[in-house]
Amino acid sequence: MTTHPPLCLTVAGSDSGGGAGIQADLKTMLALGTHGMSVVTAVTAQNSLGVHGVWELPPEAVTAQYRAVVDDIGVRAVKTGMLSSAPLVETVAELLAGTDAPTVVDPVGVSKHGDPLLAASALDAVRTLLLPAATVATPNLDEVAQLTGVRVETEDDMRRAADAVLGFGPRWALIKGGHLKGGTDAVDLLTDGSDPHWLRAPRHDNRHTHGTGCTLAAAVAAGLAHGLAVPEAVTAAKEYVTGAIAAGFALGGGIGPVDHAWRLR
């Protein structure tokens, strides 16, 4: 009997341009040696220039997809991405609460182009229901401000931001400092409140970074599916996404994607 790779599930929106969302997650999961599965929460009309339309799926469709996968196939790690409304956040949080697997929550608020992907009315549900279900929460600096009100301009601010995010209940917070001004390194902070891990990598001069956040969170989930501890999973994910950013390529007339297959080229 052939054994299967570790099972990794993404619950997120579809990016028709293939750079972010479900498509980025599945590419990442494959590149990192897991079997990727998906629950689509929304369909977007999206390309290198921006998001041109969003159609949310009803909660019952999300529940049916999730139950079909988890009840039959099983799962070793789950990653959540775009959950655009309070009913979807509530639905997914309830599903996660009944699943015995580590969860990476990427609280997607806006797209790379600044298009809103999370209704303001859903923020309370993210804070009170989704973040408490997270093994690791992975907000960027804009999402930190949206969720906590903490504005991050320095590394010291990142510590405050992590404390604020942890206050909502995730076991670990990964504060992504890619938007931090100045410096030659891209700096992230991973902490459980007592054990800080500063992750630094060279900041690449490449504008083609579409899908960075989705890719990093999916890579963390893949590491957890392989059985890595959180610090090791995040360190490996940071290395993977740094290479993917360095190899990001032009596509269409706007911001191109990171290269999920960079290790294969």
Sequence and secondary structure as in RCSB ss.txt:
>XXXX:A:sequence
MTTHPPLCLTVAGSDSGGGAGIQADLKTMLALGTHGMSVVTAVTAQNSLGVHGVWELPPEAVTAQYRAVVDDIGV
RAVKTGMLSSAPLVETVAELLAGTDAPTVVDPVGVSKHGDPLLAASALDAVRTLLLPAATVATPNLDEVAQLTGV
RVETEDDMRRAADAVLGFGPRWALIKGGHLKGGTDAVDLLTDGSDPHWLRAPRHDNRHTHGTGCTLAAAVAAGLA
HGLAVPEAVTAAKEYVTGAIAAGFALGGGIGPVDHAWRLR
>XXXX:A:secstr
      EEEEEEEEETTSSSHHHHHHHHHHHTT EEEEEEEEEEEEETTEEEEEEE  HHHHHHHHHHHHHHT  
SEEEE    SHHHHHHHHHHHHT  S EEE    B TTS B S GGGHHHIIIIIGGG SEE  BHHHHHHHH  
   SHHHHHHHHHHHHTT  SEEEEE TT  SSSEEEEEEESSS  EEEEEE    S  BTHHHHHHHHHHHHHH
TT  HHHHHHHHHHHHHHHHHT    TTS  B  TTGGG 
